[in-house]
Amino acid sequence: MLRLYAPLFISAAFILFFLTISFLFRSRRTPRSTSTWTRRARLARLLIAAAAGLYLITRNLDNLSAKIGP
């Protein structure tokens, strides 16, 4: 069972890691006068990108499990 979900968790960890790094660097470059709504919009875009990445990974989970085996 762990072998089945290992690619999913590894891929999700990489996606979240790179999104977090990009969010940290992006927030460092923005000026202090950035409104709260702009920050929320950026965070929402990052969360949507993470959800889309996880959807693409889980959609192909059957193919990954077939390659790994039982």
C-alpha positions as CSV (number, residue, x, y, z in Angstrom):
1,M,0.0,0.0,0.0
2,L,2.8,2.4,0.8
3,R,4.5,1.6,-2.5
4,L,1.3,2.6,-4.2
5,Y,1.1,6.1,-2.7
6,A,4.8,6.8,-2.5
7,P,5.0,8.6,-5.9
8,L,2.0,10.7,-5.0
9,F,3.5,11.8,-1.7
10,I,6.9,12.5,-3.2
11,S,5.4,14.5,-6.0
12,A,3.2,16.5,-3.6
13,A,6.1,17.2,-1.4
14,F,8.2,18.6,-4.3
15,I,5.3,20.7,-5.6
16,L,4.7,22.2,-2.1
17,F,8.4,22.7,-1.6
18,F,8.9,24.7,-4.8
19,L,5.7,26.6,-4.3
20,T,6.8,27.6,-0.8
21,I,10.2,28.7,-2.1
22,S,8.7,30.7,-4.9
23,F,6.2,32.3,-2.5
24,L,9.0,33.3,-0.1
25,F,11.1,34.9,-2.8
26,R,8.1,36.6,-4.4
27,S,7.0,38.1,-1.1
28,R,10.5,39.4,-0.5
29,R,10.6,41.4,-3.7
30,T,7.1,43.0,-3.3
31,P,7.0,46.4,-1.7
32,R,5.6,46.9,1.8
33,S,2.6,48.9,0.4
34,T,1.1,45.8,-1.2
35,S,-2.5,45.4,-0.2
36,T,-3.9,42.5,1.7
37,W,-6.1,41.5,-1.2
38,T,-3.1,41.3,-3.5
39,R,-1.4,39.0,-1.1
40,R,-4.5,36.9,-0.8
41,A,-4.8,36.7,-4.6
42,R,-1.2,35.5,-4.9
43,L,-1.7,32.9,-2.2
44,A,-4.9,31.8,-3.9
45,R,-3.0,31.4,-7.2
46,L,-0.3,29.3,-5.5
47,L,-2.9,27.1,-3.9
48,I,-4.8,26.6,-7.2
49,A,-1.5,25.7,-8.9
50,A,-0.7,23.1,-6.1
51,A,-4.2,21.7,-6.4
52,A,-3.9,21.4,-10.2
53,G,-0.6,19.6,-9.8
54,L,-2.0,17.2,-7.3
55,Y,-4.9,16.5,-9.6
56,L,-2.7,15.7,-12.5
57,I,-0.6,13.4,-10.3
58,T,-3.6,11.5,-8.9
59,R,-5.2,11.3,-12.4
60,N,-2.2,9.2,-13.5
61,L,-2.0,7.2,-10.2
62,D,-3.2,4.1,-12.0
63,N,-0.4,4.3,-14.5
64,L,2.1,4.8,-11.7
65,S,0.8,1.9,-9.7
66,A,0.9,-0.3,-12.7
67,K,4.6,0.5,-13.2
68,I,5.5,-0.1,-9.6
69,G,3.6,-3.3,-9.2
70,P,1.5,-4.8,-6.4
